Every structure is written in structure tokens, then in C-alpha cells.
Amino acid sequence: MNKLSSKLLNQGNLIINIKKMFVEILYFAEIKDITGKEKERFEIFNNFEELLQLLFKKYDALQDLLWDENSQKINKVFSVIINNQSIHEKDTSKIKLNDGDTVAFLLPVSGG
């Protein structure tokens, strides 16, 4: 059953309300070059994994950059930032999102 097709799912006598939420993604460095944008807003119904799926579908080059196929997690060189807080978890199934969250993927900065 496609969760994205409806806000309500009817399972027998039980109706489950699936609340849509909006999240904003800020793009920097290589990611900004790929998307051609500074930021973008996405409507999702589920979680962080769904957001990544939408991103990768829209910008397939992001998957090669952000995703580590071997570990099946976000590439360890990227930091995930949600609402200006660094998220140390790389397992996307454990990253929670809320309506109105702002997400960014950052590469480490070196300088001298």
C-alpha cells in the first residue's frame, strides 16, 4: 500500500492518520552545485529515509555523494545537521524528523 497516496489509511475498522510534514533542506558546497539551489522544501509523510529517497530520486548524483553502499548508511564524511544540531547517527532509520525541521548535510571544513 502506498503511504504517500493518502493521509488516511483504512485497515479494517482502524483508521490511521498519517500526518504530512514539511522539511527544508539547506544545500552547501558540492550538494549546492548538484541541485543548483541554496535550499528546497519537501513534503514527506514518514521519516528521514523517505526524505533521502525523494532527494536521490530527484538528484541521482546525490546518492553517490551522500550514501555509502557498503554500510547502507550516510557517508561518514558528511555531518547531518537538523535544526542547527549535529546528528551523530548515520543509520537513517534512527533519525527522526518533525514538521518544520531544517536539514543540512555538511562536509568537514579545513583551514589554516
Phi and psi in degrees as GROMACS dihedral restraints (atoms count N, CA, C in turn):
[ dihedral_restraints ]
;  ai    aj    ak    al  type     phi  dphi    fc
    3     4     5     6     1   -84.4    20    10
    4     5     6     7     1   112.8    20    10
    6     7     8     9     1   -65.6    20    10
    7     8     9    10     1   -26.9    20    10
    9    10    11    12     1   -79.4    20    10
   10    11    12    13     1   -10.7    20    10
   12    13    14    15     1   -79.2    20    10
   13    14    15    16     1   -16.8    20    10
   15    16    17    18     1  -157.2    20    10
   16    17    18    19     1   152.8    20    10
   18    19    20    21     1   -79.9    20    10
   19    20    21    22     1   -24.5    20    10
   21    22    23    24     1  -116.6    20    10
   22    23    24    25     1   133.5    20    10
   24    25    26    27     1  -113.5    20    10
   25    26    27    28     1   132.2    20    10
   27    28    29    30     1  -104.1    20    10
   28    29    30    31     1   113.0    20    10
   30    31    32    33     1  -116.8    20    10
   31    32    33    34     1    89.6    20    10
   33    34    35    36     1    67.4    20    10
   34    35    36    37     1  -121.5    20    10
   36    37    38    39     1   -92.2    20    10
   37    38    39    40     1    -4.8    20    10
   39    40    41    42     1   -98.1    20    10
   40    41    42    43     1   125.1    20    10
   42    43    44    45     1  -110.0    20    10
   43    44    45    46     1   124.2    20    10
   45    46    47    48     1  -105.6    20    10
   46    47    48    49     1   127.8    20    10
   48    49    50    51     1   -89.4    20    10
   49    50    51    52     1   118.1    20    10
   51    52    53    54     1  -101.1    20    10
   52    53    54    55     1   113.3    20    10
   54    55    56    57     1   -87.6    20    10
   55    56    57    58     1   126.3    20    10
   57    58    59    60     1   -79.4    20    10
   58    59    60    61     1   152.4    20    10
   60    61    62    63     1  -138.7    20    10
   61    62    63    64     1   158.3    20    10
   63    64    65    66     1  -113.5    20    10
   64    65    66    67     1   132.7    20    10
   66    67    68    69     1  -127.9    20    10
   67    68    69    70     1   148.9    20    10
   69    70    71    72     1  -110.0    20    10
   70    71    72    73     1   136.1    20    10
   72    73    74    75     1  -111.4    20    10
   73    74    75    76     1   129.9    20    10
   75    76    77    78     1   -97.7    20    10
   76    77    78    79     1   133.2    20    10
   78    79    80    81     1  -108.5    20    10
   79    80    81    82     1   134.5    20    10
   81    82    83    84     1  -134.0    20    10
   82    83    84    85     1   157.4    20    10
   84    85    86    87     1    50.3    20    10
   85    86    87    88     1  -127.8    20    10
   87    88    89    90     1   -60.5    20    10
   88    89    90    91     1   -35.0    20    10
   90    91    92    93     1   -66.0    20    10
   91    92    93    94     1   -39.8    20    10
   93    94    95    96     1   -64.1    20    10
   94    95    96    97     1   -38.6    20    10
   96    97    98    99     1   -63.2    20    10
   97    98    99   100     1   -39.9    20    10
   99   100   101   102     1   -69.0    20    10
  100   101   102   103     1   -45.3    20    10
  102   103   104   105     1   -81.6    20    10
  103   104   105   106     1   -26.5    20    10
  105   106   107   108     1    73.0    20    10
  106   107   108   109     1    17.2    20    10
  108   109   110   111     1  -134.7    20    10
  109   110   111   112     1   157.8    20    10
  111   112   113   114     1   -88.6    20    10
  112   113   114   115     1   -30.2    20    10
  114   115   116   117     1  -159.0    20    10
  115   116   117   118     1   164.2    20    10
  117   118   119   120     1  -157.7    20    10
  118   119   120   121     1   147.2    20    10
  120   121   122   123     1  -108.8    20    10
  121   122   123   124     1   134.3    20    10
  123   124   125   126     1  -122.5    20    10
  124   125   126   127     1   143.2    20    10
  126   127   128   129     1  -100.8    20    10
  127   128   129   130     1   123.3    20    10
  129   130   131   132     1  -130.9    20    10
  130   131   132   133     1   161.4    20    10
  132   133   134   135     1  -112.7    20    10
  133   134   135   136     1   -15.0    20    10
  135   136   137   138     1  -120.6    20    10
  136   137   138   139     1   -84.4    20    10
  138   139   140   141     1  -158.9    20    10
  139   140   141   142     1  -170.1    20    10
  141   142   143   144     1   -62.7    20    10
  142   143   144   145     1   -37.6    20    10
  144   145   146   147     1   -60.5    20    10
  145   146   147   148     1   -40.5    20    10
  147   148   149   150     1   -63.8    20    10
  148   149   150   151     1   -40.0    20    10
  150   151   152   153     1   -61.2    20    10
  151   152   153   154     1   -44.9    20    10
  153   154   155   156     1   -62.0    20    10
  154   155   156   157     1   -41.7    20    10
  156   157   158   159     1   -59.6    20    10
  157   158   159   160     1   -42.3    20    10
  159   160   161   162     1   -65.1    20    10
  160   161   162   163     1   -42.8    20    10
  162   163   164   165     1   -61.0    20    10
  163   164   165   166     1   -47.4    20    10
  165   166   167   168     1   -68.2    20    10
  166   167   168   169     1   -32.7    20    10
  168   169   170   171     1   -68.9    20    10
  169   170   171   172     1   -39.5    20    10
  171   172   173   174     1   -77.1    20    10
  172   173   174   175     1   -39.0    20    10
  174   175   176   177     1  -128.8    20    10
  175   176   177   178     1    84.9    20    10
  177   178   179   180     1   -61.6    20    10
  178   179   180   181     1   -25.1    20    10
  180   181   182   183     1   -66.4    20    10
  181   182   183   184     1   -23.5    20    10
  183   184   185   186     1   -67.1    20    10
  184   185   186   187     1   -32.3    20    10
  186   187   188   189     1   -62.0    20    10
  187   188   189   190     1   -43.5    20    10
  189   190   191   192     1   -63.3    20    10
  190   191   192   193     1   -33.4    20    10
  192   193   194   195     1   -80.9    20    10
  193   194   195   196     1   -46.9    20    10
  195   196   197   198     1   -89.9    20    10
  196   197   198   199     1   -25.0    20    10
  198   199   200   201     1  -106.4    20    10
  199   200   201   202     1   132.6    20    10
  201   202   203   204     1   -98.1    20    10
  202   203   204   205     1   106.5    20    10
  204   205   206   207     1   -61.8    20    10
  205   206   207   208     1   -35.3    20    10
  207   208   209   210     1   -65.3    20    10
  208   209   210   211     1   -46.9    20    10
  210   211   212   213     1   -89.7    20    10
  211   212   213   214     1   -14.1    20    10
  213   214   215   216     1    58.3    20    10
  214   215   216   217     1    40.3    20    10
  216   217   218   219     1  -139.2    20    10
  217   218   219   220     1   173.4    20    10
  219   220   221   222     1   -62.8    20    10
  220   221   222   223     1   137.4    20    10
  222   223   224   225     1   -50.7    20    10
  223   224   225   226     1   130.4    20    10
  225   226   227   228     1   -65.7    20    10
  226   227   228   229     1   -15.6    20    10
  228   229   230   231     1   -77.8    20    10
  229   230   231   232     1   -13.6    20    10
  231   232   233   234     1   -95.9    20    10
  232   233   234   235     1   142.4    20    10
  234   235   236   237     1   -99.8    20    10
  235   236   237   238     1   135.8    20    10
  237   238   239   240     1   -97.4    20    10
  238   239   240   241     1   125.7    20    10
  240   241   242   243     1  -117.5    20    10
  241   242   243   244     1   125.6    20    10
  243   244   245   246     1  -123.7    20    10
  244   245   246   247     1   119.5    20    10
  246   247   248   249     1    52.6    20    10
  247   248   249   250     1    46.9    20    10
  249   250   251   252     1    66.0    20    10
  250   251   252   253     1    15.7    20    10
  252   253   254   255     1  -114.8    20    10
  253   254   255   256     1   128.2    20    10
  255   256   257   258     1   -70.9    20    10
  256   257   258   259     1   131.6    20    10
  258   259   260   261     1  -105.6    20    10
  259   260   261   262     1   118.5    20    10
  261   262   263   264     1   -86.3    20    10
  262   263   264   265     1   -13.7    20    10
  264   265   266   267     1   -73.2    20    10
  265   266   267   268     1   130.0    20    10
  267   268   269   270     1  -103.6    20    10
  268   269   270   271     1   -12.3    20    10
  270   271   272   273     1   -79.5    20    10
  271   272   273   274     1   109.4    20    10
  273   274   275   276     1   -64.6    20    10
  274   275   276   277     1   -23.6    20    10
  276   277   278   279     1   -70.0    20    10
  277   278   279   280     1   -16.7    20    10
  279   280   281   282     1  -100.7    20    10
  280   281   282   283     1    -2.7    20    10
  282   283   284   285     1   -92.1    20    10
  283   284   285   286     1   121.4    20    10
  285   286   287   288     1   -99.4    20    10
  286   287   288   289     1   144.7    20    10
  288   289   290   291     1  -123.9    20    10
  289   290   291   292     1   152.5    20    10
  291   292   293   294     1  -127.4    20    10
  292   293   294   295     1   159.8    20    10
  294   295   296   297     1   -55.9    20    10
  295   296   297   298     1   130.9    20    10
  297   298   299   300     1    88.9    20    10
  298   299   300   301     1    -0.2    20    10
  300   301   302   303     1   -65.0    20    10
  301   302   303   304     1   151.7    20    10
  303   304   305   306     1  -115.6    20    10
  304   305   306   307     1   127.8    20    10
  306   307   308   309     1  -118.5    20    10
  307   308   309   310     1   141.2    20    10
  309   310   311   312     1  -142.1    20    10
  310   311   312   313     1   150.1    20    10
  312   313   314   315     1  -115.9    20    10
  313   314   315   316     1   119.8    20    10
  315   316   317   318     1  -119.8    20    10
  316   317   318   319     1   141.0    20    10
  318   319   320   321     1   -89.1    20    10
  319   320   321   322     1   151.7    20    10
  321   322   323   324     1   -62.4    20    10
  322   323   324   325     1   147.2    20    10
  324   325   326   327     1  -106.8    20    10
  325   326   327   328     1   130.7    20    10
  327   328   329   330     1  -116.4    20    10
  328   329   330   331     1   152.8    20    10
  330   331   332   333     1  -160.1    20    10
  331   332   333   334     1  -179.4    20    10
